[in-house]
Amino acid sequence: MLQESVSEFAEVGMDCKRIEPALDAIAHAHESNELLKVMKELRQIYGLSHLAYAGLQMPDLADSAPHFILTYPDEWMERYWKEEFFRIDPVCAASKTGFLPIDWSTLGLQSPDARYFFSEASKYGVGEPGMSFPMRGPDGDAGAFSFTVNVKPEEWSAFKSKNQFEIAFVGLHFHDRVVRIWSDEHGLRVRPSLTARERQCLQGVAEGDPPKKIATTLKLSEAAVRLYLKRARARLGAVNLIQAVIIALRANLITVR
């Protein structure tokens, strides 16, 4: 799954200081407008054209139209809903069935519907080059976090290599927060979940290891370990690491040996 891929590779070249304010803002958001504000700030930080989140499947719903939070032009989204483009949106379709990052350049030529969709989207400044990250959760929830950027074709590969895992890492927490906000609004309980790295770091804490030792064991920087622990605490809704360990133990996310 993308969660595990991002968890394994996000620390490679990841600028903890650059993304930590966004992660904190996401963790404390209580409505979509607050998350949209984070998106707009991230767009400036990374020099992106647009960012978009699509909640493709919310917990306990067998089928539903996507739930969007995005920076796309209002005119495009009005047409998108009016013409029910979500039924042919190749990004949504690929994100529902796939787990790996999706480069939009691989989608545009797959079908007449896909070509038509991207052709129309480009009229509103939405289109290639772009990339999407499918998200999956423990309660059957699914989503996609996407970005587009205005760079030349020969610059696209370098931009992806430099930024994609940071953006995907933020996307994981964005999806998690959207699901929790949605579930709170609908009176549903969401099972706690952690990425592989978050579990490993929290497991180290449960075993009594300080961040420096955990970093050595996992071959990470100490800053990355502290970020994973902070994110684990936020995802579990814990006020401190002790409470995070207790919640994770009760949810069988970590064990005591």
Contacts in CASP RR format, 6 or more apart in sequence:
PFRMAT RR
TARGET T0000
AUTHOR 0000-0000-0000
METHOD contacts of the structure
MODEL  1
MLQESVSEFAEVGMDCKRIEPALDAIAHAHESNELLKVMKELRQIYGLSH
LAYAGLQMPDLADSAPHFILTYPDEWMERYWKEEFFRIDPVCAASKTGFL
PIDWSTLGLQSPDARYFFSEASKYGVGEPGMSFPMRGPDGDAGAFSFTVN
VKPEEWSAFKSKNQFEIAFVGLHFHDRVVRIWSDEHGLRVRPSLTARERQ
CLQGVAEGDPPKKIATTLKLSEAAVRLYLKRARARLGAVNLIQAVIIALR
ANLITVR
1 99 0 8 1.000
1 136 0 8 1.000
2 99 0 8 1.000
2 100 0 8 1.000
2 101 0 8 1.000
2 133 0 8 1.000
2 134 0 8 1.000
2 135 0 8 1.000
2 136 0 8 1.000
2 168 0 8 1.000
2 172 0 8 1.000
3 135 0 8 1.000
3 136 0 8 1.000
3 137 0 8 1.000
3 172 0 8 1.000
3 195 0 8 1.000
3 196 0 8 1.000
4 195 0 8 1.000
4 196 0 8 1.000
5 100 0 8 1.000
5 101 0 8 1.000
6 133 0 8 1.000
6 165 0 8 1.000
6 168 0 8 1.000
6 169 0 8 1.000
6 172 0 8 1.000
6 195 0 8 1.000
7 195 0 8 1.000
7 196 0 8 1.000
7 197 0 8 1.000
7 198 0 8 1.000
8 196 0 8 1.000
8 197 0 8 1.000
9 165 0 8 1.000
10 165 0 8 1.000
10 166 0 8 1.000
10 168 0 8 1.000
10 169 0 8 1.000
10 197 0 8 1.000
11 197 0 8 1.000
11 220 0 8 1.000
11 221 0 8 1.000
11 224 0 8 1.000
12 165 0 8 1.000
13 165 0 8 1.000
13 166 0 8 1.000
14 165 0 8 1.000
14 166 0 8 1.000
14 169 0 8 1.000
14 224 0 8 1.000
15 166 0 8 1.000
16 221 0 8 1.000
16 223 0 8 1.000
16 224 0 8 1.000
16 226 0 8 1.000
16 227 0 8 1.000
17 223 0 8 1.000
18 45 0 8 1.000
18 166 0 8 1.000
19 166 0 8 1.000
19 169 0 8 1.000
19 170 0 8 1.000
20 227 0 8 1.000
20 230 0 8 1.000
21 41 0 8 1.000
22 38 0 8 1.000
22 41 0 8 1.000
22 42 0 8 1.000
22 45 0 8 1.000
22 170 0 8 1.000
23 170 0 8 1.000
23 173 0 8 1.000
23 227 0 8 1.000
23 230 0 8 1.000
23 231 0 8 1.000
23 234 0 8 1.000
24 234 0 8 1.000
25 34 0 8 1.000
25 37 0 8 1.000
25 38 0 8 1.000
25 41 0 8 1.000
26 35 0 8 1.000
26 38 0 8 1.000
26 170 0 8 1.000
26 173 0 8 1.000
26 174 0 8 1.000
26 177 0 8 1.000
27 173 0 8 1.000
27 177 0 8 1.000
27 231 0 8 1.000
27 234 0 8 1.000
27 235 0 8 1.000
28 34 0 8 1.000
29 35 0 8 1.000
29 38 0 8 1.000
29 177 0 8 1.000
29 181 0 8 1.000
30 181 0 8 1.000
31 181 0 8 1.000
32 69 0 8 1.000
32 178 0 8 1.000
32 181 0 8 1.000
35 53 0 8 1.000
35 69 0 8 1.000
35 174 0 8 1.000
35 177 0 8 1.000
35 178 0 8 1.000
36 69 0 8 1.000
36 70 0 8 1.000
36 71 0 8 1.000
38 174 0 8 1.000
39 51 0 8 1.000
39 53 0 8 1.000
39 69 0 8 1.000
39 70 0 8 1.000
39 71 0 8 1.000
40 71 0 8 1.000
42 48 0 8 1.000
42 51 0 8 1.000
42 167 0 8 1.000
42 170 0 8 1.000
43 49 0 8 1.000
43 50 0 8 1.000
43 51 0 8 1.000
43 71 0 8 1.000
46 147 0 8 1.000
46 149 0 8 1.000
46 163 0 8 1.000
46 166 0 8 1.000
46 167 0 8 1.000
47 149 0 8 1.000
48 147 0 8 1.000
48 148 0 8 1.000
48 149 0 8 1.000
49 125 0 8 1.000
49 147 0 8 1.000
49 148 0 8 1.000
49 149 0 8 1.000
49 150 0 8 1.000
50 70 0 8 1.000
50 71 0 8 1.000
50 72 0 8 1.000
50 126 0 8 1.000
50 147 0 8 1.000
50 148 0 8 1.000
51 70 0 8 1.000
51 71 0 8 1.000
51 145 0 8 1.000
51 146 0 8 1.000
51 147 0 8 1.000
52 68 0 8 1.000
52 69 0 8 1.000
52 70 0 8 1.000
52 71 0 8 1.000
52 72 0 8 1.000
52 144 0 8 1.000
52 145 0 8 1.000
52 146 0 8 1.000
52 147 0 8 1.000
53 68 0 8 1.000
53 69 0 8 1.000
53 70 0 8 1.000
53 143 0 8 1.000
53 144 0 8 1.000
53 145 0 8 1.000
53 146 0 8 1.000
53 171 0 8 1.000
53 174 0 8 1.000
53 175 0 8 1.000
53 178 0 8 1.000
54 66 0 8 1.000
54 67 0 8 1.000
54 68 0 8 1.000
54 70 0 8 1.000
54 91 0 8 1.000
54 92 0 8 1.000
54 95 0 8 1.000
54 143 0 8 1.000
54 144 0 8 1.000
54 146 0 8 1.000
55 66 0 8 1.000
55 67 0 8 1.000
55 68 0 8 1.000
55 141 0 8 1.000
55 142 0 8 1.000
55 143 0 8 1.000
55 144 0 8 1.000
55 175 0 8 1.000
55 178 0 8 1.000
56 66 0 8 1.000
56 92 0 8 1.000
56 95 0 8 1.000
56 96 0 8 1.000
56 142 0 8 1.000
56 143 0 8 1.000
56 144 0 8 1.000
57 64 0 8 1.000
57 96 0 8 1.000
57 140 0 8 1.000
57 141 0 8 1.000
57 142 0 8 1.000
57 143 0 8 1.000
58 64 0 8 1.000
58 67 0 8 1.000
58 141 0 8 1.000
58 179 0 8 1.000
58 182 0 8 1.000
58 183 0 8 1.000
58 186 0 8 1.000
59 139 0 8 1.000
59 140 0 8 1.000
59 141 0 8 1.000
59 179 0 8 1.000
59 182 0 8 1.000
59 183 0 8 1.000
59 188 0 8 1.000
59 190 0 8 1.000
60 139 0 8 1.000
60 186 0 8 1.000
60 188 0 8 1.000
65 86 0 8 1.000
66 86 0 8 1.000
66 89 0 8 1.000
66 92 0 8 1.000
67 178 0 8 1.000
67 182 0 8 1.000
68 77 0 8 1.000
69 178 0 8 1.000
70 77 0 8 1.000
72 124 0 8 1.000
72 126 0 8 1.000
73 124 0 8 1.000
73 125 0 8 1.000
73 126 0 8 1.000
75 124 0 8 1.000
76 121 0 8 1.000
76 124 0 8 1.000
76 125 0 8 1.000
76 126 0 8 1.000
79 85 0 8 1.000
79 120 0 8 1.000
79 124 0 8 1.000
80 86 0 8 1.000
85 117 0 8 1.000
85 120 0 8 1.000
86 92 0 8 1.000
88 113 0 8 1.000
88 114 0 8 1.000
88 116 0 8 1.000
88 117 0 8 1.000
89 117 0 8 1.000
90 107 0 8 1.000
90 108 0 8 1.000
90 110 0 8 1.000
90 111 0 8 1.000
90 113 0 8 1.000
90 114 0 8 1.000
90 117 0 8 1.000
90 118 0 8 1.000
91 102 0 8 1.000
91 104 0 8 1.000
91 107 0 8 1.000
91 132 0 8 1.000
91 144 0 8 1.000
91 146 0 8 1.000
92 144 0 8 1.000
94 102 0 8 1.000
94 107 0 8 1.000
94 132 0 8 1.000
94 134 0 8 1.000
95 102 0 8 1.000
95 132 0 8 1.000
95 134 0 8 1.000
95 142 0 8 1.000
95 143 0 8 1.000
95 144 0 8 1.000
96 134 0 8 1.000
96 142 0 8 1.000
98 134 0 8 1.000
99 134 0 8 1.000
99 136 0 8 1.000
100 134 0 8 1.000
101 131 0 8 1.000
101 132 0 8 1.000
101 133 0 8 1.000
101 164 0 8 1.000
101 168 0 8 1.000
102 131 0 8 1.000
102 132 0 8 1.000
102 133 0 8 1.000
102 134 0 8 1.000
103 129 0 8 1.000
103 130 0 8 1.000
103 131 0 8 1.000
103 160 0 8 1.000
104 118 0 8 1.000
104 127 0 8 1.000
104 128 0 8 1.000
104 129 0 8 1.000
104 130 0 8 1.000
104 131 0 8 1.000
104 132 0 8 1.000
104 148 0 8 1.000
105 128 0 8 1.000
105 129 0 8 1.000
105 130 0 8 1.000
107 114 0 8 1.000
107 118 0 8 1.000
108 114 0 8 1.000
108 115 0 8 1.000
108 118 0 8 1.000
108 128 0 8 1.000
109 115 0 8 1.000
118 127 0 8 1.000
118 128 0 8 1.000
121 127 0 8 1.000
122 128 0 8 1.000
126 148 0 8 1.000
127 148 0 8 1.000
128 148 0 8 1.000
129 148 0 8 1.000
129 149 0 8 1.000
129 151 0 8 1.000
129 153 0 8 1.000
129 156 0 8 1.000
129 159 0 8 1.000
130 146 0 8 1.000
130 147 0 8 1.000
130 148 0 8 1.000
130 149 0 8 1.000
131 146 0 8 1.000
131 147 0 8 1.000
131 160 0 8 1.000
131 164 0 8 1.000
131 167 0 8 1.000
132 144 0 8 1.000
132 145 0 8 1.000
132 146 0 8 1.000
133 144 0 8 1.000
133 145 0 8 1.000
133 146 0 8 1.000
133 167 0 8 1.000
133 168 0 8 1.000
133 171 0 8 1.000
134 142 0 8 1.000
134 143 0 8 1.000
134 144 0 8 1.000
135 141 0 8 1.000
135 142 0 8 1.000
135 143 0 8 1.000
135 144 0 8 1.000
135 145 0 8 1.000
135 171 0 8 1.000
135 172 0 8 1.000
135 175 0 8 1.000
136 142 0 8 1.000
136 143 0 8 1.000
137 175 0 8 1.000
137 179 0 8 1.000
137 193 0 8 1.000
138 190 0 8 1.000
138 191 0 8 1.000
138 193 0 8 1.000
139 179 0 8 1.000
139 183 0 8 1.000
139 188 0 8 1.000
139 190 0 8 1.000
139 191 0 8 1.000
141 175 0 8 1.000
141 179 0 8 1.000
143 175 0 8 1.000
145 167 0 8 1.000
145 168 0 8 1.000
145 170 0 8 1.000
145 171 0 8 1.000
145 172 0 8 1.000
145 174 0 8 1.000
145 175 0 8 1.000
147 167 0 8 1.000
149 156 0 8 1.000
149 159 0 8 1.000
151 159 0 8 1.000
172 195 0 8 1.000
173 231 0 8 1.000
173 234 0 8 1.000
173 235 0 8 1.000
176 193 0 8 1.000
176 235 0 8 1.000
179 190 0 8 1.000
180 190 0 8 1.000
183 189 0 8 1.000
183 190 0 8 1.000
191 251 0 8 1.000
192 235 0 8 1.000
192 236 0 8 1.000
192 237 0 8 1.000
192 247 0 8 1.000
192 248 0 8 1.000
192 251 0 8 1.000
192 253 0 8 1.000
193 235 0 8 1.000
193 253 0 8 1.000
194 202 0 8 1.000
194 232 0 8 1.000
194 235 0 8 1.000
194 236 0 8 1.000
194 248 0 8 1.000
194 253 0 8 1.000
195 228 0 8 1.000
197 218 0 8 1.000
197 220 0 8 1.000
197 228 0 8 1.000
198 228 0 8 1.000
198 229 0 8 1.000
198 231 0 8 1.000
198 232 0 8 1.000
198 235 0 8 1.000
199 232 0 8 1.000
199 248 0 8 1.000
199 253 0 8 1.000
199 254 0 8 1.000
200 214 0 8 1.000
200 218 0 8 1.000
200 228 0 8 1.000
201 211 0 8 1.000
201 214 0 8 1.000
201 218 0 8 1.000
201 225 0 8 1.000
201 228 0 8 1.000
201 229 0 8 1.000
201 232 0 8 1.000
202 228 0 8 1.000
202 229 0 8 1.000
202 232 0 8 1.000
202 241 0 8 1.000
202 244 0 8 1.000
202 245 0 8 1.000
202 248 0 8 1.000
202 253 0 8 1.000
202 254 0 8 1.000
203 254 0 8 1.000
203 255 0 8 1.000
204 214 0 8 1.000
204 217 0 8 1.000
205 214 0 8 1.000
205 229 0 8 1.000
205 241 0 8 1.000
205 244 0 8 1.000
205 245 0 8 1.000
206 245 0 8 1.000
206 248 0 8 1.000
206 249 0 8 1.000
206 254 0 8 1.000
206 255 0 8 1.000
206 256 0 8 1.000
207 256 0 8 1.000
207 257 0 8 1.000
209 217 0 8 1.000
211 222 0 8 1.000
211 225 0 8 1.000
211 226 0 8 1.000
211 229 0 8 1.000
212 222 0 8 1.000
214 220 0 8 1.000
214 225 0 8 1.000
215 221 0 8 1.000
215 222 0 8 1.000
215 224 0 8 1.000
215 225 0 8 1.000
218 225 0 8 1.000
220 228 0 8 1.000
229 241 0 8 1.000
229 244 0 8 1.000
232 244 0 8 1.000
232 248 0 8 1.000
233 239 0 8 1.000
233 240 0 8 1.000
233 241 0 8 1.000
233 243 0 8 1.000
233 244 0 8 1.000
236 243 0 8 1.000
236 244 0 8 1.000
236 247 0 8 1.000
236 248 0 8 1.000
237 244 0 8 1.000
237 247 0 8 1.000
238 244 0 8 1.000
238 246 0 8 1.000
238 247 0 8 1.000
245 254 0 8 1.000
248 254 0 8 1.000
249 255 0 8 1.000
249 256 0 8 1.000
END
